[in-house]
Amino acid sequence: MPGHRVLIVGNSGAGKSTLARRLARDRDAHHLDLDPFAWQPTEPPERTPLDEAEREIRRSLAEHSRWVVEGCYADLVGILAAEADELIFLDVPVVVCQAHARARPWEPHKYATKDEQDRNLGMLLDWIAGYPTREGPLGRPAHEALFEGFEGTRRRVTAA
């Protein structure tokens, strides 16, 4: 079945989680958000070593033949690229991502309170603005390279 293992990558606020939840529901697939695997619970947060994150991601997917995995981490998404049959790159404008971030409901899996999330909004908007030229696995250049190198079905979405 085409599209039974889907990867979604893009900027913060691009709509990855919304699309992933919908696809997982429509395709009877497991939805996996990479955020919990990417970061250690430290203050300030630090990235989880790649090999450790990979082990945990694979453990989470081991019992699922169908999955939709989403995140802004080209390195983590790339780990699964050879096993995926579809890659969706949400390549939407920064202003759209920022509008989504402003409208985002409270995310209790990321923030203890809605107030804590709201206090983080300015930093998030700045983070989103840096996406087009950000170096490393969290920037658009890495997402573009991942997309261009993907050998399965590729879809680029440029409008929300």
N, C-alpha and C positions, 0 to 999 in steps of 0.2 A: 504494500500500500504506500504510494508516494506520500511524503509528508508525515510519516509516523514518528520520525525523529527530527525535531525542528530546533534550530538555534535562532535566537533573536538578539541582536546587538544594536546599540545606539546610545545617544547622549542621555543623561539624566533628564527625566521629564518627557522623553520622546514618545512614551506610551508602550514601552516594552511589557510591563506587568499587565496592563489592561489587555493587550493583544494576546499575551501568553495565556492568561486565564481563559479567554474566549476560545482560543484554538484548542487548549487542553480539554475544555468542556465539549466542544464540537467534535473532537477526534477521539474522545474517551482516552485521553493520555494523561500522564503524570506531569504536573507543572513544578518546575524547580527554579527558584530565584537564587542567583549566585551570591547575592549580598552576604548571607550568613557564612558562606565558605571563604569569602575573600578577605575578611577582616578578623583580627584577633580582638578579644574583649579587653583592650587596653585603653588607657587615656594618656595621650591621644591615641586613636586607633592606628594599628599597624597592620600591614598586609600579612596574611597567613602565608608561610612558605609554600611555593607552588606545588611541591610534591605532596605535602600534607593536605592541601586543598584538593588536589586531584584524588587522593585516596578517599576522602570524605564524599566528594561528588560521585565518584564511581560506586561507593557503598550505597548512596542514596538512590542511584539509578539501577542498581543490580537486579532488582525484582520487577523492573518495568520494561516491557518491550516497546512501548510507545511513550515518548516524552516530548515536552516542550521546555527548553532551558533558555533562560533569559538573564542578561546582565550587560553591564558596560565594560566588562573585562575581556579584552581581546585574548589575553593569555589563557584565561580559564575556558572561554568559549572555544579557543583553538585546540584545546586538549581533546574536545569531543568532535572536532570537525570531520575526522575520518569515519566516524560512526553515524554521523547525521546525513540525512538525505535532502535537507532544505535549510537554507540560511536566509533569514530576513534581516536586512539592514534598514533600520528606521533612521533615515538620513534627513530628518526634518529640520527646518530652520531653528536657530537658537531662540528667537522670539516666541516661537510656538512652544518650545520646551519650557521656557520661563513662565509662560502663561499656564501651562499644565502644572508646574511646580507651585504656583500661587494658588491654584484651585484644588490642589491635592488634599484629600481628606486625611485625617490623622492616621498615621501608620504605626500602630502599637507594637509591631514586630521590630521597629527601628527606634522608636522614641517612647520614653516612659509616660509622657503626657503630651497632649496637644500643644500646650504652652511651650514645652521644650522644642517641639518640632517647629513652631512658629518663630522661636528665637533663632533657629538655625536657617531660616529662609534666606536672609541676606547672603550668607556664606554659600548656600546652594545656588542662588541666582548668579553669583560671581563664578562659581565652579562651572555652571552650565555655559556661561559666556566664554570661558576659556577653551571649550571643547574643540573648535575648529583647528586650532594650532597646537593643542596639548601634545607633548611628547609622551611616549610610553603607552602601555596597554589600555589606558583609559581615555585616549584621545581619538579624534576622528581619523587621523592618518593611519593608526593601527587598525581601526575598524574597516577602513577602505582597503587596506592590504589584505586583511582576513577575507573580506568579501571577494576581492579580485582573485585570490588564490583558492577559493572554495570550488570543489569539483562537482558538487551536486547541484540541485536546483537553487538558483539565487534570485532573490527579489529585493529590489531597493524601493523603499517607500519614501517619497520626498514631500508629502503633504499629509497633515494630520486628518 
